[in-house]
Amino acid sequence: APLGDDADIHAATSHRQESRNCPLFLEEYHEWDPSWPDDGQEALMHFHRWRHLHDLQIVYNKSKAKFKALTLRCPGILSSYTVEEIRGVEDLPLRPPGDSENEDEIAAD
């Protein structure tokens, strides 16, 4: 049978039960970090931008010389991103600031 509009598909999952503060939707990050949009489409675009910067940062950190050579050979590869933005991108938070829930479990990972 199809799910109704009021179905809560997340409530019964083990992840949701073990990580009660984990955002289910990207726009929920706005509650933790106001720099994230509270609109779903805008939050998705923000996430894609973050993902691109994060992936470029991984390449940059592995070999700065090869990264520089790549950007000289293919200047459009950075799109509109700057090296400063790439170097400064941070990981996404695992939980809201100040929330110590499951702190020991996360530290053990």
Phi, psi and chi 1 to 4 in degrees:
 res  aa     phi    psi   chi1   chi2   chi3   chi4
   1 ALA       -  140.0      -      -      -      -
   2 PRO   -66.1  150.3   12.7  -16.3      -      -
   3 LEU   -76.7  143.9  -65.5  173.0      -      -
   4 GLY   -78.3  167.9      -      -      -      -
   5 ASP   -61.0  -25.2  -71.0  -21.3      -      -
   6 ASP   -95.9   10.2   60.0  -15.9      -      -
   7 ALA   -67.9  135.5      -      -      -      -
   8 ASP  -103.9   94.8 -175.6   -3.7      -      -
   9 ILE   -77.0  -10.1   61.3  172.0      -      -
  10 HIS   -99.2  -22.3  -58.2  -72.7      -      -
  11 ALA   -59.8  -36.2      -      -      -      -
  12 ALA   -92.7   -2.1      -      -      -      -
  13 THR   -75.2  147.1   65.4      -      -      -
  14 SER   -65.1  -36.7   60.9      -      -      -
  15 HIS   -59.7  -44.6  175.1   75.2      -      -
  16 ARG   -65.3  -37.9 -174.1   63.0  179.4  156.8
  17 GLN   -69.8  -36.1  -67.9  168.4   -5.9      -
  18 GLU   -84.4  -23.8  -65.7  167.2    8.4      -
  19 SER  -128.6   70.2  -54.6      -      -      -
  20 ARG   -59.9  -25.8  -69.2 -176.2  -61.3  -84.0
  21 ASN   -95.4    1.1  -69.4  -37.8      -      -
  22 CYS   -69.7  127.7 -178.2      -      -      -
  23 PRO   -63.5  138.0  -17.4   28.1      -      -
  24 LEU   -90.4  -24.7  -63.1  174.1      -      -
  25 PHE  -130.3  145.1  -56.1  100.1      -      -
  26 LEU   -58.0  -34.4  -70.6  172.6      -      -
  27 GLU   -66.1  -16.9   60.5  -92.8   23.6      -
  28 GLU   -71.0  -19.0  -69.8  179.4    4.4      -
  29 TYR   -60.5  -25.1  -89.6  107.9      -      -
  30 HIS   -57.5  -31.7  177.0   78.4      -      -
  31 GLU   -66.4  -28.2  -64.1  172.0   15.2      -
  32 TRP   -92.3  -38.0  -59.2    0.0      -      -
  33 ASP  -137.1  104.1 -179.3   -8.7      -      -
  34 PRO   -60.8  -13.2  -18.9   27.6      -      -
  35 SER   -71.9  -17.0   70.8      -      -      -
  36 TRP   -82.2  137.9  -84.4   73.1      -      -
  37 PRO   -64.7  151.3  -15.1   25.9      -      -
  38 ASP   -95.5    1.5   60.0   -1.2      -      -
  39 ASP   -94.6  136.2  174.0   76.9      -      -
  40 GLY   -57.5  -47.3      -      -      -      -
  41 GLN   -66.7  -42.9  -79.6  -59.1  113.5      -
  42 GLU   -66.0  -37.5  -69.5  177.9   21.3      -
  43 ALA   -65.2  -36.9      -      -      -      -
  44 LEU   -64.8  -43.2  179.6   61.0      -      -
  45 MET   -63.8  -40.3  -70.0  172.4   35.0      -
  46 HIS   -61.9  -42.7 -171.9   84.8      -      -
  47 PHE   -62.8  -44.6  173.1   76.2      -      -
  48 HIS   -61.5  -40.6  -76.0  -74.9      -      -
  49 ARG   -62.0  -46.8 -176.6  179.5 -166.6  -70.3
  50 TRP   -59.0  -43.3  171.2   85.0      -      -
  51 ARG   -62.3  -43.9 -173.4   76.8 -142.0  172.6
  52 HIS   -60.7  -47.7  -66.5  158.1      -      -
  53 LEU   -61.9  -41.7  -72.4  167.6      -      -
  54 HIS   -63.5  -44.7 -172.7  -95.1      -      -
  55 ASP   -64.3  -41.1  -71.0  -12.5      -      -
  56 LEU   -64.4  -35.6  -72.6  166.4      -      -
  57 GLN   -64.5  -38.1 -176.1 -174.5   64.4      -
  58 ILE   -60.2  -46.4  -70.1  169.2      -      -
  59 VAL   -63.7  -44.9  174.2      -      -      -
  60 TYR   -57.8  -45.5  176.5   84.9      -      -
  61 ASN   -69.0  -27.8  -71.7  -22.0      -      -
  62 LYS   -71.5  -39.8  -75.3 -172.5  179.0 -169.3
  63 SER  -160.1   98.7  174.9      -      -      -
  64 LYS   -62.0  -36.8  -68.1  171.0 -176.0   61.4
  65 ALA   -66.0  -44.3      -      -      -      -
  66 LYS   -67.7  -36.9  -71.9 -177.5 -179.8  178.2
  67 PHE   -61.5  -46.8 -178.2   87.0      -      -
  68 LYS   -62.6  -42.6 -176.7  176.3 -179.7 -179.7
  69 ALA   -61.9  -40.9      -      -      -      -
  70 LEU   -62.9  -43.0  176.0   65.1      -      -
  71 THR   -70.2  -28.5   59.9      -      -      -
  72 LEU   -73.4  -37.0  -69.1  173.2      -      -
  73 ARG   -74.7  -37.4 -158.2  170.2   46.7 -112.5
  74 CYS  -130.1   77.6  -53.5      -      -      -
  75 PRO   -60.0  -26.4    2.0   -3.4      -      -
  76 GLY   -76.0   -8.7      -      -      -      -
  77 ILE   -63.5  -28.0 -160.6  162.0      -      -
  78 LEU   -81.4   -5.9  -65.7 -177.4      -      -
  79 SER    55.8 -125.1 -174.3      -      -      -
  80 SER  -102.3    7.9   62.4      -      -      -
  81 TYR   -77.5  148.3  -52.9  131.5      -      -
  82 THR  -103.5  159.3   66.8      -      -      -
  83 VAL   -61.8  -34.7  172.8      -      -      -
  84 GLU   -62.4  -41.8  -69.8   76.5   24.6      -
  85 GLU   -64.3  -41.8  -72.8  176.7  -58.4      -
  86 ILE   -64.2  -45.6  -67.2  165.8      -      -
  87 ARG   -66.9  -29.6  -69.5  177.5   54.2 -148.2
  88 GLY   -93.2   -2.2      -      -      -      -
  89 VAL   -66.2  138.7   70.4      -      -      -
  90 GLU  -109.0  160.6  -62.5  179.6    8.0      -
  91 ASP   -68.5  156.3  -70.9  -25.0      -      -
  92 LEU   -72.1  144.0  -68.7  177.2      -      -
  93 PRO   -69.4  145.6   23.3  -30.1      -      -
  94 LEU   -85.2  -21.3  -62.5  175.0      -      -
  95 ARG  -159.0  167.6   60.1 -177.4  174.1  -88.2
  96 PRO   -61.0  150.0  -16.4   25.5      -      -
  97 PRO   -56.8  137.1  -20.4   29.1      -      -
  98 GLY    84.3   -5.7      -      -      -      -
  99 ASP   -89.9  117.2 -179.9    2.6      -      -
 100 SER   -98.7    7.8   60.8      -      -      -
 101 GLU   -57.0  131.2  178.7 -174.7  -20.5      -
 102 ASN    61.5   23.0  -61.7  -33.5      -      -
 103 GLU   -60.6  -40.9 -170.4  168.6  -41.6      -
 104 ASP   -64.7  -39.5  -65.5  -26.8      -      -
 105 GLU   -65.7  -41.8  -67.3  174.8   22.8      -
 106 ILE   -68.4  -41.5  -68.3  170.3      -      -
 107 ALA   -64.0  -29.6      -      -      -      -
 108 ALA   -76.2  -20.8      -      -      -      -
 109 ASP   -66.7      -  -74.8  -15.1      -      -
